[in-house]
Amino acid sequence: MRLPLVLFASSALFGQSAEAPPQFEAASLKPSTTDLRTLNGGPGSPDPIRWTASAIPLFDLICRAYNLHVYQLAGPEWLKQQRFDVAAKLAEQTTRYQFALMLQNLLATRLRLTVHWERKEMPVLALVIARNGPRLQTWAGDAAPSPAPARRTQEVDADGYPILPDDSTSIRFVVRGHVSQRLAGFGISRLVDLLEPQIERPVIDRTGLTGHYTFVLHYMTGSAANRGDGPTLSEAMSQLGLKLENAKAHIDTLVVDSAAKSPVDN
């Protein structure tokens, strides 16, 4: 699940704070010599005191450090080509928020990364209520429940979509490009988080809906969606009485001012 957007001022980042920025207990950052990309460990994982990454582009490292969508980062094209291996040791009980600060500090000290924030107008998709109104099932509780244990399913309905377990709360199954997904007990913001990475465009909430709901979606993905075999994720919004419209909005964007291609003081 995405963290709230971390809006920091940049390298400047930490210079304006009286407190020293949090740091990894130990960290190595070096140019990658492999094409095999991996990410392992960190807060919330089975190995919370170690975080390793291999062949990760600097662009992706910055996005991870500042919790950005790809459209929120502006910088030179080489950021996507320059890849690094990272190995870091964390103190026990390190939070995701602290981890983000540590990674920011690592990039600032080892790669001399400097950045600043701008609000840029860009094309977006606005999530709005469709003409006939929303078709959402209201969640009885006040907040999202704990996710149900992940389970496999081979059962599909007459249209080829996986049949979801009745008690699933946050679950997604894919069978031959047919996707069934349920999010139970979440607000619209969680639905937006689901849409953005798959549509690869900024999505803003203009529904005005403030409750918690159960979202159930059936749509196509990958080559099946490209062939037009069924609804895409954005088209599937009609199942919920919602729709996506083209719009423009000002989006907080992190701009890279400078960065080194090779780390220092490793």
Backbone bond lengths (Angstrom), bond angles and torsions (degrees), N, CA, C in turn:
res aa  C-N    CA-C-N  psi(-1)  N-CA   C-N-CA  omega(-1)  CA-C   N-CA-C  phi
1 M - - - 1.459 - - 1.514 109.39 -
2 R 1.300 116.76 138.37 1.452 119.74 -177.88 1.521 110.75 -71.51
3 L 1.335 114.40 145.80 1.451 120.59 174.84 1.515 109.40 -82.39
4 P 1.334 118.48 162.50 1.460 119.42 172.94 1.516 109.68 -59.20
5 L 1.327 117.48 145.92 1.450 121.95 -177.38 1.516 110.28 -58.04
6 V 1.355 116.29 126.68 1.455 121.13 -177.95 1.521 108.20 -93.75
7 L 1.299 117.29 107.47 1.458 122.05 -176.35 1.518 109.59 -99.28
8 F 1.336 116.69 97.79 1.444 120.14 178.67 1.518 109.28 -113.02
9 A 1.302 115.23 156.17 1.448 120.19 -173.05 1.499 113.67 -80.74
10 S 1.298 121.46 -18.27 1.451 127.46 175.86 1.499 112.03 110.08
11 S 1.251 118.65 -160.82 1.424 126.56 -158.66 1.491 109.70 -59.62
12 A 1.099 117.00 -41.64 1.425 132.74 122.73 1.477 103.55 -21.58
13 L 1.280 114.13 -38.63 1.429 124.16 168.30 1.511 111.89 -19.55
14 F 1.331 114.60 -70.64 1.450 120.14 -172.36 1.517 111.99 -105.75
15 G 1.332 118.22 -13.74 1.441 120.59 -175.03 1.507 113.42 -62.47
16 Q 1.320 118.36 -25.22 1.443 121.10 -176.77 1.531 111.96 -90.03
17 S 1.325 117.80 -0.84 1.457 120.71 -177.62 1.513 109.77 -100.79
18 A 1.321 117.17 142.23 1.451 121.05 178.64 1.521 110.74 -75.27
19 E 1.298 117.86 -22.64 1.451 121.60 -178.66 1.522 110.38 -92.67
20 A 1.340 115.20 145.28 1.458 119.96 177.08 1.520 108.80 -68.35
21 P 1.323 118.20 141.79 1.466 120.17 179.50 1.521 110.22 -66.91
22 P 1.323 118.06 148.10 1.470 119.90 177.39 1.512 110.56 -64.58
23 Q 1.322 116.32 145.98 1.453 121.73 -177.59 1.520 110.51 -131.30
24 F 1.328 115.84 154.48 1.455 120.41 171.35 1.526 108.60 -64.93
25 E 1.324 117.04 150.30 1.457 119.96 176.26 1.524 110.43 -64.01
26 A 1.323 116.17 -33.86 1.458 122.71 173.90 1.516 107.13 -157.84
27 A 1.328 116.50 146.29 1.467 118.56 -178.42 1.514 110.52 -154.89
28 S 1.309 114.71 140.96 1.459 122.48 174.59 1.519 108.53 -123.66
29 L 1.325 116.56 133.50 1.456 122.41 177.44 1.521 107.42 -136.12
30 K 1.327 116.93 120.87 1.462 120.49 -177.21 1.521 110.29 -147.71
31 P 1.332 116.93 155.27 1.467 119.75 177.65 1.522 110.72 -57.19
32 S 1.322 116.06 139.85 1.457 120.56 -176.67 1.516 111.58 -80.36
33 T 1.337 114.93 145.80 1.465 120.57 175.96 1.526 110.62 -116.48
34 T 1.316 117.49 13.01 1.460 121.49 -179.26 1.520 110.63 -125.71
35 D 1.316 115.94 157.47 1.472 121.10 174.34 1.521 111.51 -98.68
36 L 1.337 116.29 -3.70 1.460 120.59 -177.38 1.519 109.42 -86.19
37 R 1.334 115.78 110.06 1.459 119.73 -178.76 1.519 110.69 -88.74
38 T 1.333 115.66 129.31 1.458 121.26 177.39 1.529 109.84 -138.47
39 L 1.334 115.49 153.80 1.465 123.26 173.02 1.522 106.90 -139.48
40 N 1.336 116.47 126.61 1.454 119.24 -177.38 1.527 111.09 -143.23
41 G 1.345 115.81 146.12 1.445 122.29 171.37 1.509 114.50 79.37
42 G 1.332 114.91 -167.86 1.455 121.58 -179.98 1.517 112.21 98.81
43 P 1.337 117.08 173.67 1.472 121.74 -178.15 1.527 112.28 -53.62
44 G 1.319 115.87 135.21 1.455 120.64 179.01 1.509 114.58 85.82
45 S 1.347 118.15 -2.86 1.461 122.25 -179.66 1.523 109.71 -103.53
46 P 1.344 117.88 172.18 1.466 119.76 175.96 1.530 113.40 -64.39
47 D 1.333 117.55 -17.67 1.474 121.69 178.81 1.527 108.42 -123.84
48 P 1.344 117.69 74.91 1.462 120.59 -170.73 1.519 115.51 -72.70
49 I 1.351 118.39 -14.63 1.473 118.92 -176.57 1.521 112.70 -99.84
50 R 1.310 117.45 4.81 1.468 120.80 175.44 1.524 109.12 -135.12
51 W 1.318 115.51 140.81 1.459 120.71 175.49 1.512 108.58 -135.32
52 T 1.314 117.06 124.47 1.453 121.56 179.42 1.527 109.84 -128.69
53 A 1.313 114.68 147.23 1.461 121.63 176.47 1.516 107.77 -144.50
54 S 1.305 116.49 140.54 1.461 120.29 175.91 1.521 109.80 -128.28
55 A 1.321 115.15 143.78 1.472 122.83 177.81 1.525 112.01 54.97
56 I 1.325 117.61 36.07 1.457 120.45 -178.97 1.526 109.36 -94.11
57 P 1.337 118.53 124.86 1.461 121.18 179.41 1.530 110.95 -62.19
58 L 1.328 115.88 147.74 1.455 119.96 178.09 1.524 110.61 -58.90
59 F 1.321 117.41 -35.67 1.463 121.51 176.99 1.524 110.33 -54.77
60 D 1.338 116.03 -45.58 1.464 120.60 -178.46 1.525 111.27 -70.58
61 L 1.331 116.87 -35.48 1.462 119.90 177.82 1.523 110.94 -62.26
62 I 1.336 115.99 -41.98 1.463 119.78 179.46 1.527 110.19 -66.16
63 C 1.333 116.65 -43.15 1.468 119.90 177.42 1.523 110.82 -58.54
64 R 1.322 116.54 -40.81 1.463 120.32 -179.45 1.528 110.72 -69.25
65 A 1.324 117.09 -39.89 1.464 120.66 -178.48 1.524 112.03 -65.92
66 Y 1.338 116.82 -34.79 1.466 120.76 -176.91 1.523 113.01 -107.05
67 N 1.366 115.82 5.15 1.462 120.90 178.63 1.519 111.62 55.76
68 L 1.330 115.23 56.23 1.461 121.77 -175.35 1.520 111.25 -108.39
69 H 1.327 115.82 150.35 1.453 120.83 160.04 1.530 107.62 -77.72
70 V 1.329 116.67 157.04 1.461 119.73 -174.87 1.523 112.12 -60.06
71 Y 1.334 117.58 -31.60 1.456 119.70 -178.28 1.529 112.05 -75.33
72 Q 1.336 117.37 -6.66 1.458 120.69 -179.18 1.530 112.80 -93.92
73 L 1.320 117.88 0.67 1.462 120.99 -179.01 1.519 110.00 -116.73
74 A 1.324 116.34 125.95 1.459 122.49 178.61 1.519 108.79 -119.54
75 G 1.327 116.02 130.75 1.457 120.12 -179.68 1.505 110.61 -176.52
76 P 1.330 117.57 -179.77 1.470 120.91 -178.85 1.526 111.71 -64.48
77 E 1.313 115.54 152.62 1.461 121.56 -176.10 1.525 112.37 -62.24
78 W 1.346 117.17 -28.56 1.464 118.81 -176.54 1.528 112.45 -64.55
79 L 1.326 117.98 -17.46 1.471 120.09 177.08 1.529 111.21 -58.68
80 K 1.333 117.18 -28.71 1.463 121.03 -178.92 1.531 111.80 -84.17
81 Q 1.345 117.13 -18.84 1.463 120.33 -179.73 1.532 113.18 -94.37
82 Q 1.322 116.94 -30.40 1.461 120.93 -176.53 1.528 109.44 -77.37
83 R 1.341 116.22 114.00 1.459 120.47 -173.95 1.538 110.47 -112.16
84 F 1.329 115.74 148.18 1.452 121.16 -175.58 1.526 111.48 -134.23
85 D 1.351 113.76 156.16 1.457 121.83 168.37 1.527 107.13 -106.97
86 V 1.325 116.19 134.21 1.459 121.18 -178.64 1.521 108.90 -129.24
87 A 1.334 115.72 136.03 1.459 121.58 173.25 1.517 107.17 -134.84
88 A 1.325 116.73 120.92 1.461 120.76 -175.32 1.522 110.39 -133.42
89 K 1.344 114.86 144.04 1.458 121.47 174.61 1.517 108.26 -109.15
90 L 1.329 116.19 132.11 1.461 122.56 -177.31 1.519 110.40 -113.55
91 A 1.308 115.69 152.64 1.458 119.78 172.70 1.518 109.20 -70.67
92 E 1.314 116.46 152.93 1.461 119.76 176.25 1.524 109.93 -61.85
93 Q 1.317 115.95 147.48 1.470 123.40 179.63 1.528 113.03 71.07
94 T 1.333 118.15 14.35 1.461 119.91 174.49 1.525 109.47 -63.49
95 T 1.322 117.22 130.61 1.462 121.36 -179.90 1.521 110.66 -86.58
96 R 1.331 116.02 166.09 1.462 119.68 176.33 1.523 110.62 -62.70
97 Y 1.310 116.99 -37.58 1.470 121.12 178.26 1.525 110.39 -62.46
98 Q 1.331 117.59 -45.84 1.461 121.13 178.45 1.523 111.08 -65.14
99 F 1.333 115.92 -38.38 1.463 119.88 178.43 1.531 110.62 -60.19
100 A 1.333 116.72 -42.48 1.460 120.21 178.75 1.528 111.07 -60.45
101 L 1.327 117.09 -43.08 1.462 120.93 178.33 1.531 111.24 -63.32
102 M 1.334 116.13 -39.83 1.460 120.57 178.74 1.529 111.36 -62.83
103 L 1.333 115.58 -41.82 1.461 119.49 -179.81 1.522 110.49 -68.99
104 Q 1.323 117.80 -37.67 1.463 120.81 174.33 1.523 110.56 -58.78
105 N 1.333 115.87 -45.60 1.453 120.72 -178.85 1.523 111.45 -64.31
106 L 1.334 116.17 -39.46 1.462 120.59 178.64 1.529 110.84 -60.94
107 L 1.318 116.85 -44.40 1.457 120.74 -179.99 1.528 111.44 -68.07
108 A 1.332 116.39 -35.32 1.465 119.92 -179.66 1.524 111.33 -69.56
109 T 1.337 117.29 -38.64 1.460 120.39 -176.02 1.521 112.69 -85.69
110 R 1.334 117.56 -38.94 1.470 119.78 -175.10 1.523 113.29 -89.90
111 L 1.324 117.11 -28.27 1.466 119.81 -178.93 1.523 111.96 -117.92
112 R 1.314 117.53 7.62 1.472 122.34 178.02 1.535 111.29 53.05
113 L 1.324 115.24 38.74 1.464 120.04 -178.84 1.527 110.16 -71.55
114 T 1.322 115.87 126.69 1.466 120.91 171.38 1.523 108.11 -126.22
115 V 1.325 115.73 140.73 1.464 121.36 -173.93 1.518 109.70 -143.60
116 H 1.315 115.58 166.75 1.459 120.61 170.10 1.526 108.44 -148.90
117 W 1.335 116.11 160.19 1.452 121.87 -178.88 1.522 110.89 -97.78
118 E 1.328 115.40 142.53 1.460 122.60 172.28 1.525 108.19 -137.51
119 R 1.325 115.69 153.28 1.465 120.48 170.89 1.515 107.31 -102.65
120 K 1.344 115.99 116.22 1.456 121.26 -176.00 1.516 110.17 -115.01
121 E 1.324 116.20 137.73 1.455 119.95 174.64 1.519 108.79 -80.74
122 M 1.319 116.20 131.93 1.461 120.52 -179.81 1.525 110.09 -149.51
123 P 1.338 116.33 159.99 1.471 119.20 176.10 1.520 110.10 -64.99
124 V 1.314 116.40 138.23 1.460 122.26 178.51 1.519 108.82 -137.59
125 L 1.306 115.45 173.23 1.459 122.31 169.46 1.526 107.32 -110.14
126 A 1.304 116.40 128.30 1.464 121.71 178.62 1.518 109.16 -98.81
127 L 1.317 116.73 125.04 1.460 121.74 175.56 1.526 107.64 -84.89
128 V 1.338 115.51 118.13 1.455 120.82 -175.97 1.530 108.99 -130.74
129 I 1.328 116.10 168.93 1.466 121.58 177.02 1.522 109.19 -80.99
130 A 1.313 116.65 132.49 1.464 121.76 179.63 1.533 110.57 -69.96
131 R 1.320 115.11 168.45 1.468 121.39 -172.59 1.524 112.89 -55.43
132 N 1.317 117.72 -41.08 1.465 120.49 -176.33 1.527 113.47 -88.02
133 G 1.318 117.22 8.19 1.456 120.25 175.60 1.522 113.29 90.35
134 P 1.327 117.05 163.73 1.465 120.49 -177.70 1.520 112.04 -71.02
135 R 1.335 115.37 148.32 1.460 122.08 174.23 1.530 107.51 -120.19
136 L 1.322 114.99 69.31 1.454 121.52 -175.24 1.516 110.77 -114.99
137 Q 1.324 115.17 140.15 1.455 120.67 176.69 1.528 108.31 -89.68
138 T 1.326 117.27 119.36 1.460 121.42 -177.99 1.523 110.70 -71.99
139 W 1.343 114.79 136.18 1.463 120.61 177.75 1.520 108.42 -84.85
140 A 1.312 117.20 136.43 1.461 120.99 -173.68 1.522 112.81 -74.55
141 G 1.338 117.17 -29.38 1.458 120.03 -177.67 1.515 112.31 -81.46
142 D 1.346 115.57 -178.04 1.456 121.07 -178.38 1.523 112.84 -95.45
143 A 1.317 117.44 -19.07 1.465 120.32 -176.19 1.514 109.41 -146.21
144 A 1.330 114.71 169.38 1.461 119.94 -178.50 1.521 110.96 -65.34
145 P 1.323 117.71 139.09 1.464 120.72 178.01 1.518 110.73 -78.28
146 S 1.330 115.92 173.09 1.460 119.59 174.52 1.524 109.01 -69.72
147 P 1.354 117.26 141.61 1.465 119.10 179.92 1.524 111.51 -60.76
148 A 1.314 115.42 144.00 1.458 119.58 175.40 1.523 108.81 -73.37
149 P 1.334 118.82 152.51 1.464 120.74 177.47 1.531 110.54 -56.90
150 A 1.328 115.60 139.33 1.464 120.06 -179.92 1.521 109.97 -66.22
151 R 1.322 116.47 135.92 1.453 120.87 178.19 1.520 109.14 -137.50
152 R 1.307 114.56 148.18 1.463 119.17 178.44 1.534 109.55 -87.10
153 T 1.318 115.22 151.96 1.461 119.16 175.12 1.522 109.18 -140.73
154 Q 1.307 116.19 138.55 1.457 121.38 174.68 1.527 109.76 -112.16
155 E 1.319 116.73 -4.20 1.458 120.54 -178.43 1.523 110.37 -79.59
156 V 1.318 116.73 134.59 1.458 121.56 177.77 1.522 108.56 -128.74
157 D 1.335 115.03 157.17 1.458 118.94 178.48 1.521 110.36 -87.32
158 A 1.324 117.12 -172.41 1.466 121.39 -175.61 1.522 112.63 -63.11
159 D 1.331 117.49 -23.85 1.466 121.06 179.66 1.519 112.90 -94.12
160 G 1.332 117.20 1.24 1.458 120.71 177.41 1.515 114.80 91.96
161 Y 1.342 118.05 4.49 1.467 120.38 -179.88 1.524 110.27 -87.20
162 P 1.340 117.97 139.74 1.474 120.45 178.42 1.516 111.38 -58.50
163 I 1.340 116.49 142.42 1.458 122.27 177.98 1.524 108.23 -88.36
164 L 1.319 116.66 120.94 1.457 121.38 -176.45 1.521 110.89 -81.90
165 P 1.347 117.46 144.11 1.466 120.00 174.05 1.526 110.32 -60.41
166 D 1.319 116.87 145.92 1.459 120.83 -176.07 1.521 113.12 -63.66
167 D 1.356 116.97 -29.02 1.462 119.54 -175.09 1.532 112.62 -100.84
168 S 1.335 117.91 13.64 1.467 119.28 -179.43 1.522 110.31 -72.71
169 T 1.326 116.77 141.15 1.465 121.01 -179.30 1.524 111.78 -111.98
170 S 1.311 117.24 -41.65 1.458 121.14 177.74 1.515 106.93 -139.97
171 I 1.316 116.08 97.60 1.459 119.21 -169.11 1.530 110.22 -152.74
172 R 1.325 116.24 148.67 1.463 121.92 -179.25 1.525 108.41 -144.52
173 F 1.318 116.45 128.35 1.453 122.13 176.52 1.521 109.08 -123.29
174 V 1.325 116.24 143.76 1.458 122.23 177.68 1.523 108.50 -129.21
175 V 1.330 116.96 127.24 1.460 122.46 175.18 1.520 107.87 -131.38
176 R 1.336 116.53 111.72 1.465 123.07 179.19 1.534 112.12 50.52
177 G 1.301 115.94 45.33 1.463 121.01 176.77 1.510 114.96 85.69
178 H 1.337 117.87 -10.32 1.459 122.17 176.82 1.535 108.68 -86.99
179 V 1.320 116.91 122.83 1.462 121.58 -176.85 1.523 110.35 -111.03
180 S 1.328 115.59 131.61 1.463 121.84 168.52 1.519 107.03 -119.33
181 Q 1.328 116.40 132.01 1.462 120.17 -176.09 1.515 110.33 -142.19
182 R 1.339 115.54 138.68 1.453 120.92 176.00 1.520 109.42 -130.55
183 L 1.323 115.67 133.83 1.462 123.44 170.67 1.519 106.21 -124.60
184 A 1.313 117.56 115.89 1.463 120.60 -175.81 1.522 110.13 -116.60
185 G 1.332 116.13 127.52 1.455 121.16 176.53 1.503 114.53 90.87
186 F 1.337 117.73 21.59 1.457 121.58 -176.84 1.525 111.20 -114.74
187 G 1.321 115.17 160.45 1.448 121.47 173.54 1.514 111.06 -89.14
188 I 1.331 116.28 177.66 1.463 121.76 -178.71 1.525 111.16 -61.30
189 S 1.326 117.75 -31.06 1.460 120.08 -178.91 1.521 111.61 -59.44
190 R 1.335 117.19 -34.23 1.471 119.63 178.20 1.516 110.58 -69.72
191 L 1.306 117.45 -35.14 1.459 120.48 176.28 1.524 109.99 -65.30
192 V 1.322 117.16 -40.37 1.467 121.21 176.82 1.532 110.10 -61.35
193 D 1.344 116.91 -41.86 1.468 120.68 177.59 1.519 111.37 -60.05
194 L 1.320 116.73 -33.92 1.461 121.53 178.12 1.526 110.97 -70.78
195 L 1.325 116.53 -40.46 1.461 120.66 -174.55 1.518 113.05 -70.94
196 E 1.335 117.12 -44.50 1.471 120.62 -168.71 1.525 114.32 -56.66
197 P 1.337 120.23 -52.22 1.460 118.66 -176.79 1.523 113.89 -67.14
198 Q 1.328 117.58 -27.39 1.456 119.91 -178.38 1.532 111.70 -84.15
199 I 1.335 116.55 -32.71 1.464 120.41 177.81 1.529 110.55 -86.27
200 E 1.351 115.92 -22.67 1.464 123.34 178.71 1.525 111.82 62.00
201 R 1.322 114.99 35.83 1.461 121.43 173.02 1.517 108.68 -141.97
202 P 1.340 117.48 152.55 1.465 118.30 176.42 1.523 110.37 -62.02
203 V 1.312 116.50 137.77 1.468 122.70 176.40 1.521 107.56 -123.77
204 I 1.327 116.84 130.00 1.455 121.02 178.16 1.523 109.11 -118.84
205 D 1.305 115.63 146.68 1.459 121.71 -177.24 1.523 109.62 -88.70
206 R 1.328 116.66 115.22 1.456 122.05 173.68 1.527 111.16 -123.51
207 T 1.344 115.38 27.83 1.466 119.48 -179.55 1.522 111.72 -81.49
208 G 1.322 117.13 -29.58 1.462 120.28 -174.28 1.520 113.00 76.61
209 L 1.335 117.95 5.37 1.468 121.89 -179.11 1.527 109.64 -83.32
210 T 1.322 117.16 132.91 1.464 120.53 -174.48 1.525 114.05 -120.27
211 G 1.325 117.85 -0.30 1.460 120.03 -176.11 1.517 113.04 -86.09
212 H 1.339 115.17 -173.72 1.454 123.22 173.01 1.528 107.79 -108.64
213 Y 1.332 115.52 138.25 1.453 120.18 -170.65 1.526 111.01 -136.77
214 T 1.324 114.48 168.97 1.455 122.05 169.64 1.522 107.98 -106.95
215 F 1.317 116.57 116.05 1.462 122.28 -179.95 1.527 108.35 -102.48
216 V 1.313 117.17 125.52 1.461 122.20 174.72 1.522 107.66 -124.38
217 L 1.335 116.03 124.65 1.465 121.10 -174.96 1.517 110.46 -130.25
218 H 1.336 115.28 144.32 1.462 122.62 172.63 1.528 107.11 -130.05
219 Y 1.330 116.24 123.05 1.462 119.61 -176.79 1.525 109.91 -156.86
220 M 1.328 116.10 174.75 1.457 122.24 -178.89 1.520 109.25 -104.34
221 T 1.329 115.42 154.40 1.460 120.10 178.44 1.522 109.24 -139.30
222 G 1.333 115.49 163.79 1.459 121.04 175.76 1.516 112.90 64.15
223 S 1.340 115.01 -142.45 1.470 120.23 -176.43 1.522 111.71 -64.19
224 A 1.332 117.14 -29.30 1.468 119.79 178.99 1.514 110.64 -64.24
225 A 1.338 116.95 -39.60 1.463 120.43 177.13 1.517 110.80 -69.37
226 N 1.338 116.23 -38.77 1.468 119.79 179.76 1.526 111.93 -64.40
227 R 1.324 117.32 -31.11 1.467 120.95 178.63 1.524 111.39 -79.57
228 G 1.310 117.64 -9.75 1.462 120.12 -178.41 1.506 113.04 77.82
229 D 1.361 117.50 28.14 1.460 120.90 -178.21 1.525 112.84 -70.62
230 G 1.312 117.57 -16.46 1.455 120.86 -178.48 1.513 109.52 -174.38
231 P 1.329 117.80 -174.47 1.458 120.36 -176.43 1.529 112.04 -67.67
232 T 1.338 116.49 142.26 1.450 121.00 170.19 1.531 107.89 -77.36
233 L 1.322 115.80 174.86 1.461 119.17 179.40 1.524 111.28 -61.18
234 S 1.331 116.71 -42.85 1.465 118.86 -179.81 1.524 111.13 -65.94
235 E 1.345 117.23 -37.53 1.465 120.29 178.51 1.532 111.59 -69.75
236 A 1.341 115.50 -27.85 1.461 119.45 -178.69 1.528 112.67 -70.66
237 M 1.319 117.13 -10.20 1.462 119.35 177.66 1.531 111.77 -58.26
238 S 1.343 116.12 -25.84 1.469 119.28 179.53 1.523 111.20 -62.87
239 Q 1.347 117.17 -24.33 1.453 120.40 176.86 1.530 111.10 -63.10
240 L 1.336 115.60 -23.74 1.465 121.12 -178.49 1.523 112.15 -103.05
241 G 1.331 117.26 2.89 1.451 120.24 -176.30 1.517 111.73 73.64
242 L 1.333 116.07 27.63 1.459 122.14 178.99 1.524 108.44 -124.51
243 K 1.316 116.81 165.98 1.452 119.89 175.42 1.518 109.60 -152.86
244 L 1.336 115.12 161.83 1.463 122.41 179.17 1.521 109.16 -108.99
245 E 1.324 115.85 130.42 1.459 121.82 -179.91 1.525 109.91 -121.90
246 N 1.325 115.77 146.07 1.466 120.13 174.41 1.523 109.91 -66.89
247 A 1.312 116.13 136.62 1.464 121.03 180.00 1.517 108.17 -155.51
248 K 1.305 116.17 179.94 1.459 122.17 173.42 1.516 108.72 -127.43
249 A 1.322 116.04 148.46 1.459 120.09 179.59 1.513 109.11 -155.70
250 H 1.320 115.94 156.68 1.457 121.25 174.58 1.530 108.48 -87.08
251 I 1.331 115.85 124.09 1.454 122.45 -174.94 1.523 109.06 -116.60
252 D 1.329 117.04 134.06 1.461 121.12 174.10 1.522 108.92 -63.04
253 T 1.319 116.57 123.02 1.459 122.64 -176.04 1.519 109.93 -126.49
254 L 1.327 116.46 133.05 1.457 121.47 177.07 1.531 107.89 -92.37
255 V 1.317 116.77 123.89 1.461 122.38 -178.24 1.528 109.23 -107.28
256 V 1.328 116.45 125.66 1.459 121.09 178.37 1.521 108.88 -81.64
257 D 1.340 116.31 119.72 1.462 121.15 177.84 1.523 111.09 -84.71
258 S 1.326 116.99 -42.89 1.459 120.24 179.28 1.524 109.78 -160.88
259 A 1.326 115.99 155.23 1.462 122.63 176.89 1.510 108.37 -162.65
260 A 1.325 116.75 147.04 1.461 121.52 176.77 1.521 109.14 -86.99
261 K 1.343 115.05 147.83 1.454 119.73 177.84 1.531 112.53 -83.59
262 S 1.334 115.65 -19.65 1.462 120.72 178.08 1.517 109.09 -124.40
263 P 1.343 117.63 137.34 1.467 120.11 -178.02 1.525 112.13 -71.52
264 V 1.318 114.91 154.46 1.467 121.17 176.42 1.519 108.88 -119.32
265 D 1.340 116.94 157.26 1.473 122.82 175.72 1.511 112.17 53.04
266 N 1.322 117.84 46.31 1.463 120.08 -177.71 1.527 110.57 -74.11
